Amino acid sequence: WLPDWLCDYLLVNGCPVDPLLPLQQAAELNVASRYTDLLLARYAALDWEKLPFALLEQMLNISLEASEIYTPEDRAIIAEVVLRALAGIDAIWKQQDGRGILARFRPHRARAVKRLPFTNALFARSTRLIYFASYYPYSEQPSFVAMLLGLVKQAENLLRAKRGYRGRVRGASLVGGLPALIEQSFRQAQPKPRIEIDAAKVALLTRQSDEVRDLLLTETEDAEDARRLVSNANCDEKLLHPETLSRPIEADISPYQQLAACLGEQELLALATLLRPQGWDELVQHCQQQAIMPELLLDNINACALESIGDLLIDTTAAQPEIVEEYLPNVETMLNELGREVKLDDDYHTKTHI
């Protein structure tokens, strides 16, 4: 009763505060409300992703918390997926014809909210009805409720499949591009695994890099000795045919040559893929086909980069991991010298239309 009482108090006394604010704050605390349609319109005007999922559950007469299967983390993922999908649908529809979700499902007539205030608390006598808002009864529109319920059930089934839970929720019927959109929202809601650098593996990679460097230096010294022997044995032949003599090899190799020597085939392919516009998505798809964790590849690349160029090469803090911008030219040059080409199946990314 407290949110309603505060609402009445603000109206009757003419306080310079939004009288619906107590109702909105109560909804954010998962307190049941009699004005679900009114609050739905208010949150939709601000941001669909800020809509309290408990308000949506009350409107649909469902409760994920009542299920013995879902953990609190599961319920949070379902809520995030549904609200993100609603925000995406609203944005796409507005781009198409300027009408969002509520504009498409809005009833023809609005209703007024009128009632008697709390007379015992505010007045010593009865008073007239007070009016404080009007609303559209979206919750009475079957097509609107069916779409919301379908989104929730589809999110549940995606989570059940991901977690390996037995059974699926019935009635998750969505049309058009809605299933693809909620699947995209579900992938975005998955927590990224925490990546930790294995110190032992870094030491192993460092040792292997040193062995490759020593091998290259040994070959360079042998080539220098051979050149000197040929030069001393036949100086005239050098003057007549200088192109037949061995070319000296640099004694020192560049940091990026060390990096290339340290990286394996999959790591080099990962770097080449990340240079493409949708590189991270393509790399994830390729790794799924090869049963490889993309995060492990990035871990290996950064470990080698620390030893060769003295810095992390991949920025894993971004929404989608990417090569640090200042190192892009060097990576491109390194891969071009190796003749590295990207060969991935690219049939996954298609444009979604709703």
Secondary structure, DSSP 8 states (H G I E B T S, - for coil): -HHHHHHHHHHHTT-SS-TTHHHHHHHHTT---S-HHHHHHHHHHH-GGGS-HHHHHHHHT--GGG-SS--HHHHHHHHHHHHHHHHHHHHHHHHHHS--HHHHH--SS-EEEEE---HHHH-SS----EEEEEE--GGG-HHHHHHHHHHHHHHHHHHHHHHT-S---S-----TTHHHHHHHHHHHHS--------HHHHHHHHHHHHHHHHHHHHHHHHHHHHHHHHHHH-HHHHHH-GGGS-----SS--HHHHHHHH--HHHHHHHHHHTSTTHHHHHHHHHHHHT--HHHHHHHHHHHHHHHTSS-SEE-SSSS-EE-GGGHHHHHHHHHHHT--------S------
